[in-house]
């Protein structure tokens, strides 16, 4: 009986010796994760600096350089008779420029527009309006970064433009 257990144990050990885990520290959703040096320019959005490490990770090896230029435009959509704005439209444009460090060439360029509107509650300081505006900025940033990463799934990052 001992021989049978030893043979079964030997087959189990031998059969499981070359198991590879599917997600072995690779990020299949974001091909730039851990390989990209990111720089930002333009409008300074508070939440952007905290979201960049979440989306692009710590740099293990520098393969790509991503420059993000941010422009913002505010439009008064509705103005009342006493000249108080009752609806503000925000448009935030992200200009992404991805370059290969090894090949020293441009790999991908994309412009993504994110917009939202807000209804201010007063002309002075209003905690509710300011908190709502911060939340909308945060959602706009995450939505824009997610869109950029989803566009990368159709791009060959090994080829220059």
Rosetta blueprint (number, residue, H / E / L):
1 X L
2 X H
3 X H
4 X H
5 X H
6 X H
7 X H
8 X H
9 X H
10 X H
11 X H
12 X H
13 X H
14 X H
15 X H
16 X L
17 X L
18 X L
19 X L
20 X L
21 X L
22 X L
23 X L
24 X L
25 X L
26 X L
27 X L
28 X L
29 X L
30 X L
31 X L
32 X L
33 X L
34 X L
35 X L
36 X E
37 X E
38 X E
39 X E
40 X E
41 X E
42 X E
43 X L
44 X L
45 X L
46 X L
47 X L
48 X H
49 X H
50 X H
51 X H
52 X H
53 X H
54 X H
55 X H
56 X H
57 X L
58 X L
59 X L
60 X L
61 X L
62 X L
63 X L
64 X E
65 X E
66 X E
67 X E
68 X E
69 X E
70 X E
71 X E
72 X E
73 X E
74 X E
75 X E
76 X E
77 X E
78 X E
79 X E
80 X L
81 X L
82 X L
83 X L
84 X L
85 X E
86 X E
87 X E
88 X E
89 X E
90 X E
91 X E
92 X E
93 X E
94 X E
95 X E
96 X E
97 X E
98 X E
99 X E
100 X E
101 X L
102 X L
103 X L
104 X L
105 X E
106 X E
107 X E
108 X E
109 X E
110 X E
111 X E
112 X E
113 X E
114 X E
115 X E
116 X E
117 X E
118 X E
119 X L
120 X L
121 X L
122 X L
123 X L
124 X L
125 X L
126 X L
127 X H
128 X H
129 X H
130 X H
131 X H
132 X H
133 X H
134 X H
135 X H
136 X H
137 X H
138 X H
139 X H
140 X H
141 X H
142 X H
143 X H
144 X H
145 X H
146 X H
147 X H
148 X H
149 X H
150 X H
151 X H
152 X H
153 X H
154 X H
155 X L
156 X L
157 X L
158 X L
159 X L
160 X L
161 X L
